[in-house]
Every structure is written in C-alpha cells, then in structure tokens.
C-alpha cells in the first residue's frame, strides 16, 4: 500500500513541474497541473497534503486560485506554498494575508523547498491536533506569525548570495521558530558573517535570537569599526545586563554559542572568534594552515583535500563570559579555501542503526568527501544525508550550517 504524502504542483511551466516531480517523486506522490482551473477540477475529488502554487499563470493566476481554496471549507486547511519569480514584498504579503503558509522564489532552491514542505506537514499536523482547543489554536496561529517576523529579520538570501556567490545555508528549525540564526555585514574592506545558537530551542530560544540580532545591529550600525575579538564581549555584557535585572530570575545562564568571521580578502586573512562553535576550513591538497604565527596540522585528509578545525573558546556568550575576553585567531587564507560554521544541532542529532548521536568524526568525514563537488551542490547532499541519518527520529535541536568558498 502506498502511504506516500501527496504534493500538488500548480504551474503553467512544464519544465518547473517536471523538475518538482524529479526531485520529490522518491518520497512523495506528485500530481502536476498546468493551470488553476484544471487544479481546482482535480481538487473536487482529491485532497493533497500540500500545494505548491505558482503566482504568475494565465487565465487564473495563483492569487485567484488561493482565494478559491480559502472559500472552500474542505480545501482551506491544505498548506499552500507559493512559488514566485516576483520579489516584491507586497505580492508576498498579499499571498500570506490570503492564507498561504509560506513561499519560495524562483529559481527554486529545492533543499529550501523540501525543508518548508516538511515544516508545513509538521505545522498542519499540530494544527489538526489542537484545533479543537480554541486557546491552543490561537497560540499556534501566533507561532506562525512569530516565525514570519523572525524570518523577516534574517539576512535576505539574495543579499547573502551577492556577498558570497559560492555558498550555501542549511537552516532547519526544530519547531516553528528557531533558536539559531545567522548574521552578515559588509564594509569596504571586509565581509563579516556569524552563526549563533541560543540556549534551548523553540519560543524561549527564539526570544534570545531577537535580542542577539538587535544588539548586533546596534554594534555595527553606528558606523564605527570594532575589533572582531570585542564583538562577543559586547554581546555577553548586553545579555548579562538585560537578562539579570531582577532578583527573581532564572535566566542567568541563558545566552548563546557562536562563530564569527571577518574575511579580509585583500590581506588574505580571516579573523575568527568562537564561543563553543569551531571553524572548519577545507583546502585542496595536503599541507598545513597558518593560524596566528603557528602552523596547524590537518585534522582529516583524503587524496585531494585537508580539513582543519580551528577550536573555539570554551565559553558561551552571556553572564559566564561577561568579564572574560574571547580570543581572536588570525588565519592566512588562499583562494579556493572553503569555510564551514555550524550549530551543534547537527552533531546532536539522534539517528543511525543504533539511534545514537551523530559523531563529529562522521560529520567531518562526510564533509571532506563532498569537496569534489562545487560548494553550491553540497547543500542538497548534506541535507539528504542528515535526513537519512535522522530517519524516523524526532529532530533533536535546531540545525544551522553555512558553507562559503573564498
């Protein structure tokens, strides 16, 4: 018996429909319709688990189809993900206002789309379970809106790609909102990027992400230049001061781990500071990496590449490090070096044949063996590998990973 979930793809482009079919047919049953009227006719007798809906279509566009879905009591609960070439926020806002759950932009990043489909299934299941309890249903709807607010303050993916053309981001929240976030900033001489993993996950961690992002904007928006090593100290001071203003508090150990890089290409160097989150550099060939004035041996090698791990300080950002200094490490880089920073949700994930945590060694082995591929193609492989490892286990924590080729 076929128990696969059903995805309905509505797009007037046969190529787009075929691409969606090719990517998802292994795990889902795909039904493709090339127009809104044909799709609505099919929906009279069938119910998919999620709908991928193109915005720009002749005769009946995606917004018209969305309105028809919302008018039907039978169809309005089906999660709808808009697929659009438009980038105007008014179009996106209108679709979300009319009832769409989410959106992706063309050309489609299929790993991003797959993660949003998985979240749609999770959210719809939760929605069905709690819909009979009005108060919980209202909380769930509020969580969906909170997710949109949180996502809106993340760096725009197009801006990220302009800064780092050869790169990828894997961002998989455990729940609707996430305790992991990434942050970028560019000045005339350098590019800055950081990933952060806040204490816990879900709503409490998501509140900390808002605090972290607001403070990072405050630090950099005043236009002054700040040494890389002072950024985490400033964040620690802010977290400690804001989270411990009352004697009746249980937040003194809340904070975040993170890795922050200042990439100064003209000087062929990176300044790195880490709070329990390491930096991974993979370089073609076998050799050593200069960190400060010392040569670092590779942690792992194969026939073509060397993987180096630059260790972080063993302090988190928060009260415990309020009076401490984080160490800045200066790394000499060469064109073609690949940088990877990630949250611990990857190596904490339960899975495998024995339902154990994913060991760092296994993760590094997978990473170095992917390097024969371009970095833009590695995202899908890593995503699928993690999904296969997790199998039927619940996601353990928020997962965030960034890969960049210099």
C-alpha positions as CSV (number, residue, x, y, z in Angstrom):
1,X,0.0,0.0,0.0
2,X,1.3,3.4,-1.0
3,X,1.4,5.7,2.1
4,X,3.3,8.5,0.5
5,X,2.0,12.0,1.0
6,X,0.7,13.8,-2.0
7,X,2.1,17.1,-3.3
8,X,0.0,19.0,-5.9
9,X,2.2,21.3,-8.1
10,X,0.3,24.0,-10.0
11,X,2.5,25.7,-12.5
12,X,1.9,26.7,-16.2
13,X,5.6,25.8,-16.9
14,X,6.0,22.1,-17.8
15,X,9.7,22.4,-17.0
16,X,9.1,23.5,-13.5
17,X,6.5,20.7,-12.9
18,X,9.0,18.1,-14.3
19,X,11.8,19.5,-12.0
20,X,9.5,19.2,-9.0
21,X,8.4,15.7,-10.0
22,X,12.0,14.6,-10.5
23,X,13.2,16.0,-7.1
24,X,10.3,14.8,-4.9
25,X,9.0,11.6,-6.6
26,X,11.2,9.3,-4.4
27,X,9.5,10.4,-1.2
28,X,6.1,11.8,-2.3
29,X,3.4,11.2,-4.9
30,X,3.5,14.2,-7.2
31,X,0.4,15.5,-9.1
32,X,1.1,18.3,-11.6
33,X,-1.5,20.6,-13.1
34,X,-0.6,23.4,-15.6
35,X,-3.4,25.8,-14.6
36,X,-5.6,26.9,-11.8
37,X,-8.9,25.7,-13.4
38,X,-7.5,22.2,-14.1
39,X,-6.2,22.0,-10.5
40,X,-9.5,23.1,-8.9
41,X,-11.3,20.5,-11.0
42,X,-8.9,17.8,-9.7
43,X,-9.4,19.0,-6.1
44,X,-13.1,18.3,-6.3
45,X,-12.4,14.6,-5.8
46,X,-8.9,14.6,-4.3
47,X,-7.0,16.1,-1.3
48,X,-3.3,16.6,-1.4
49,X,-1.1,17.1,1.7
50,X,0.5,20.3,0.4
51,X,0.0,22.6,-2.6
52,X,2.9,24.3,-4.5
53,X,1.2,27.2,-6.3
54,X,2.8,29.4,-8.9
55,X,1.8,33.1,-8.7
56,X,2.1,34.1,-12.4
57,X,-0.2,32.0,-14.6
58,X,-2.5,32.8,-17.5
59,X,-6.3,32.7,-17.2
60,X,-6.4,32.2,-13.5
61,X,-3.3,33.3,-11.6
62,X,-2.1,31.9,-8.3
63,X,-3.7,34.6,-6.2
64,X,-7.1,33.7,-7.7
65,X,-6.6,30.0,-7.0
66,X,-5.6,30.8,-3.4
67,X,-8.9,32.8,-3.0
68,X,-10.9,29.8,-4.3
69,X,-9.1,27.4,-1.9
70,X,-9.8,29.7,1.1
71,X,-13.5,29.9,0.1
72,X,-13.9,26.1,0.4
73,X,-14.2,24.8,3.9
74,X,-12.9,21.4,2.6
75,X,-9.8,22.9,1.0
76,X,-8.7,25.9,3.1
77,X,-6.7,23.8,5.6
78,X,-4.4,22.4,3.0
79,X,-0.9,24.1,3.4
80,X,-0.1,26.3,0.4
81,X,3.4,27.3,-0.5
82,X,3.6,30.0,-3.2
83,X,6.3,29.6,-5.9
84,X,7.0,33.0,-7.3
85,X,9.5,34.8,-9.6
86,X,8.3,38.1,-8.1
87,X,10.4,39.6,-5.3
88,X,8.0,42.4,-4.4
89,X,7.1,42.2,-0.8
90,X,3.6,43.4,-1.5
91,X,2.9,40.2,-3.6
92,X,4.4,38.0,-0.9
93,X,2.5,39.9,1.9
94,X,-0.8,39.6,-0.1
95,X,-0.4,35.8,-0.5
96,X,0.4,35.3,3.2
97,X,-2.6,37.5,4.1
98,X,-4.9,35.5,1.9
99,X,-3.9,32.2,3.6
100,X,-0.7,30.9,2.1
101,X,1.6,29.3,4.6
102,X,4.9,30.2,3.0
103,X,6.7,31.0,-0.2
104,X,9.8,30.2,-2.2
105,X,11.4,32.3,-5.0
106,X,12.4,31.1,-8.5
107,X,14.8,29.7,-9.5
108,X,13.8,27.1,-6.8
109,X,16.3,26.1,-4.2
110,X,14.9,22.5,-3.8
111,X,16.6,21.9,-0.4
112,X,14.9,25.1,0.9
113,X,11.6,24.0,-0.6
114,X,11.9,20.5,0.9
115,X,12.5,21.9,4.4
116,X,9.5,24.2,4.0
117,X,7.3,21.2,2.9
118,X,8.5,19.2,6.0
119,X,7.7,22.2,8.2
120,X,4.2,22.5,6.5
121,X,3.5,18.9,7.3
122,X,4.6,19.3,10.9
123,X,2.6,22.5,11.3
124,X,-0.6,21.1,9.7
125,X,-0.4,18.0,12.0
126,X,-0.1,20.2,15.0
127,X,-2.9,22.4,13.8
128,X,-5.2,19.5,13.4
129,X,-4.4,18.1,16.8
130,X,-5.0,21.4,18.7
131,X,-7.8,22.9,16.6
132,X,-10.4,21.5,19.0
133,X,-8.9,23.6,21.8
134,X,-9.5,27.2,20.9
135,X,-6.9,28.7,23.2
136,X,-4.1,26.4,21.9
137,X,-5.2,27.0,18.4
138,X,-4.7,30.8,18.9
139,X,-1.3,30.2,20.3
140,X,-0.4,28.0,17.2
141,X,-1.5,30.8,14.9
142,X,0.6,33.3,16.9
143,X,3.6,31.0,16.5
144,X,3.2,31.0,12.7
145,X,3.2,34.8,12.7
146,X,6.2,34.8,15.1
147,X,8.0,32.6,12.6
148,X,7.4,35.2,9.8
149,X,8.7,38.0,12.0
150,X,11.8,36.1,12.9
151,X,12.5,35.1,9.4
152,X,12.0,38.7,8.2
153,X,15.0,39.9,10.2
154,X,17.3,37.3,8.9
155,X,19.6,38.4,6.1
156,X,17.9,38.2,2.7
157,X,19.1,35.1,0.8
158,X,19.7,37.2,-2.3
159,X,21.8,39.7,-0.4
160,X,23.7,36.7,1.1
161,X,24.4,35.3,-2.4
162,X,25.7,38.7,-3.6
163,X,28.2,38.8,-0.7
164,X,29.1,35.1,-1.1
165,X,28.3,33.8,-4.6
166,X,29.8,30.4,-3.8
167,X,28.0,29.4,-0.7
168,X,25.0,27.6,0.9
169,X,22.9,27.9,4.0
170,X,21.0,24.9,5.7
171,X,18.6,26.3,8.3
172,X,16.2,23.7,9.9
173,X,14.3,24.8,13.0
174,X,13.2,22.0,15.4
175,X,10.0,23.8,16.0
176,X,8.1,26.6,14.2
177,X,10.5,29.2,15.5
178,X,14.2,28.7,15.8
179,X,17.0,29.4,18.4
180,X,19.7,29.5,15.7
181,X,20.3,32.5,13.4
182,X,22.9,33.9,11.1
183,X,24.1,37.4,10.5
184,X,26.1,39.2,7.8
185,X,27.6,42.7,7.4
186,X,29.9,44.2,4.8
187,X,32.2,47.2,4.9
188,X,34.6,48.5,2.3
189,X,37.5,46.3,3.4
190,X,35.9,43.2,4.9
191,X,32.9,40.9,5.0
192,X,31.5,39.7,8.3
193,X,29.5,36.6,9.0
194,X,28.3,34.9,12.2
195,X,26.2,32.0,13.2
196,X,24.6,31.8,16.7
197,X,23.0,29.0,18.7
198,X,20.9,30.3,21.6
199,X,20.2,28.4,24.8
200,X,17.5,25.8,24.2
201,X,15.1,25.9,21.3
202,X,11.5,26.9,20.5
203,X,10.0,30.1,21.8
204,X,12.5,30.8,24.6
205,X,15.5,30.5,22.3
206,X,13.7,32.5,19.6
207,X,13.3,35.4,22.0
208,X,17.1,35.3,22.6
209,X,17.7,35.4,18.8
210,X,15.8,38.7,18.6
211,X,17.9,40.1,21.4
212,X,21.1,38.9,19.7
213,X,20.2,40.3,16.3
214,X,19.1,43.7,17.7
215,X,22.4,44.0,19.6
216,X,24.5,43.0,16.5
217,X,22.7,45.7,14.5
218,X,23.4,48.2,17.3
219,X,27.1,47.3,17.4
220,X,27.6,47.7,13.6
221,X,25.0,50.3,12.6
222,X,26.8,53.2,14.3
223,X,29.5,53.0,11.6
224,X,32.4,52.6,13.9
225,X,35.0,49.9,13.4
226,X,35.1,47.3,16.2
227,X,37.8,44.7,16.6
228,X,36.5,41.2,15.9
229,X,37.5,39.9,19.4
230,X,35.4,42.5,21.1
231,X,32.1,41.6,19.5
232,X,31.4,38.6,21.7
233,X,32.4,40.5,24.8
234,X,29.9,43.3,24.0
235,X,27.2,40.7,23.4
236,X,28.0,39.0,26.7
237,X,27.7,42.3,28.6
238,X,24.4,43.0,26.9
239,X,22.9,39.6,27.6
240,X,24.0,39.7,31.2
241,X,22.7,43.2,31.8
242,X,19.3,42.7,30.1
243,X,18.6,39.2,31.4
244,X,19.5,39.7,35.0
245,X,17.9,43.0,36.1
246,X,15.6,41.3,38.6
247,X,16.5,39.1,41.6
248,X,13.5,36.9,40.7
249,X,15.0,35.5,37.6
250,X,16.1,32.1,36.2
251,X,17.8,33.4,33.1
252,X,21.4,33.9,34.4
253,X,22.7,31.0,32.4
254,X,20.9,31.9,29.2
255,X,22.9,33.1,26.3
256,X,24.3,31.7,23.0
257,X,27.2,30.0,21.4
258,X,28.6,31.3,18.1
259,X,31.2,31.6,15.5
260,X,32.1,35.0,13.9
261,X,34.4,35.6,10.9
262,X,35.8,38.8,9.5
263,X,37.0,38.0,6.0
264,X,39.6,40.5,4.8
265,X,40.3,39.3,1.2
266,X,42.9,41.9,0.3
267,X,45.1,40.9,3.1
268,X,44.4,37.1,2.6
269,X,43.3,36.6,6.1
270,X,40.3,35.8,8.3
271,X,39.8,37.0,11.9
272,X,37.8,34.3,13.8
273,X,36.3,34.3,17.2
274,X,34.4,31.4,18.6
275,X,32.2,30.7,21.6
276,X,32.0,26.8,21.7
277,X,31.5,26.7,17.9
278,X,34.5,25.8,15.8
279,X,35.5,27.0,12.3
280,X,36.2,24.3,9.7
281,X,38.5,25.1,6.7
282,X,38.9,22.7,3.9
283,X,41.8,23.3,1.5
284,X,42.8,21.5,-1.7
285,X,45.9,19.4,-1.3
286,X,47.8,18.2,1.7
287,X,49.5,20.7,3.9
288,X,49.3,23.0,6.9
289,X,47.2,26.0,7.9
290,X,48.8,29.1,9.4
291,X,46.8,30.3,12.5
292,X,48.4,33.3,14.1
293,X,52.1,32.5,14.0
294,X,51.8,28.8,14.2
295,X,51.2,26.0,11.6
296,X,48.1,23.9,12.3
297,X,48.1,20.2,11.1
298,X,45.0,18.9,9.3
299,X,42.5,17.1,11.5
300,X,41.5,14.9,8.5
301,X,42.8,14.3,5.0
302,X,41.9,12.3,1.9
303,X,43.6,12.1,-1.5
304,X,42.7,15.6,-2.5
305,X,41.8,17.7,0.5
306,X,42.8,18.6,4.0
307,X,40.3,19.5,6.7
308,X,41.4,21.9,9.5
309,X,39.4,22.5,12.7
310,X,40.1,25.8,14.5
311,X,38.9,25.4,18.0
312,X,36.6,27.9,19.8
313,X,36.9,29.3,23.3
314,X,35.1,27.1,25.9
315,X,32.8,30.0,27.0
316,X,29.3,30.8,25.9
317,X,28.2,34.4,25.2
318,X,26.3,35.5,28.3
319,X,26.8,36.1,32.0
320,X,29.6,33.4,32.3
321,X,31.8,35.4,29.9
322,X,30.8,39.0,30.9
323,X,34.2,39.7,32.4
324,X,36.2,37.5,30.0
325,X,38.0,38.2,26.7
326,X,37.4,36.0,23.7
327,X,40.5,35.0,21.7
328,X,40.8,36.3,18.1
329,X,42.6,33.9,15.8
330,X,44.1,35.2,12.5
331,X,44.2,32.7,9.7
332,X,46.1,33.0,6.5
333,X,43.8,32.0,3.6
334,X,44.2,31.2,-0.1
335,X,41.6,31.5,-2.9
336,X,39.6,28.3,-3.1
337,X,39.5,27.7,0.6
338,X,36.1,26.6,1.9
339,X,34.8,27.7,5.3
340,X,32.1,25.9,7.3
341,X,30.5,27.1,10.5
342,X,27.6,25.2,12.1
343,X,25.4,24.8,15.2
344,X,25.6,21.7,17.4
345,X,22.1,20.6,16.2
346,X,23.9,18.6,13.5
347,X,26.2,16.5,15.8
348,X,23.5,16.2,18.5
349,X,21.0,14.6,16.1
350,X,19.9,11.1,17.1
351,X,19.8,8.5,14.3
352,X,21.6,5.7,12.6
353,X,21.0,2.0,13.1
354,X,21.7,2.3,16.9
355,X,19.8,5.6,17.5
356,X,22.9,7.4,18.7
357,X,24.1,11.0,18.3
358,X,25.9,11.8,15.1
359,X,29.6,11.9,15.9
360,X,31.7,14.8,14.8
361,X,34.1,12.5,13.1
362,X,31.3,11.1,10.9
363,X,30.2,14.6,10.0
364,X,33.7,15.7,9.1
365,X,34.3,12.6,7.0
366,X,31.1,13.3,5.1
367,X,32.1,16.9,4.7
368,X,35.6,16.3,3.3
369,X,34.3,13.6,0.9
370,X,31.9,16.1,-0.6
371,X,34.6,18.5,-1.7
372,X,35.0,17.1,-5.2
373,X,31.6,18.8,-5.8
374,X,31.2,22.6,-6.1
375,X,30.1,24.1,-2.9
376,X,26.8,25.2,-4.4
377,X,25.9,21.5,-5.0
378,X,26.9,20.3,-1.5
379,X,23.8,21.6,0.2
380,X,21.4,19.0,-1.2
381,X,23.8,16.2,-0.4
382,X,24.3,17.3,3.2
383,X,20.6,17.9,3.7
384,X,19.6,14.4,2.4
385,X,22.4,12.7,4.3
386,X,21.2,14.3,7.6
387,X,17.6,13.4,6.8
388,X,18.6,9.8,6.2
389,X,20.6,9.7,9.4
390,X,17.6,11.1,11.4
391,X,15.3,8.5,9.7
392,X,12.1,8.3,11.9
393,X,13.6,10.0,14.9
394,X,12.4,13.4,16.0
395,X,14.7,16.3,15.2
396,X,16.8,16.8,18.3
397,X,17.6,20.5,18.1
398,X,17.7,23.5,15.7
399,X,20.2,23.0,12.8
400,X,22.1,25.7,11.1
401,X,25.1,25.4,8.8
402,X,26.8,27.9,6.4
403,X,29.4,27.0,3.8
404,X,31.4,29.5,1.9
405,X,34.1,29.3,-0.8
406,X,36.6,32.1,-0.9
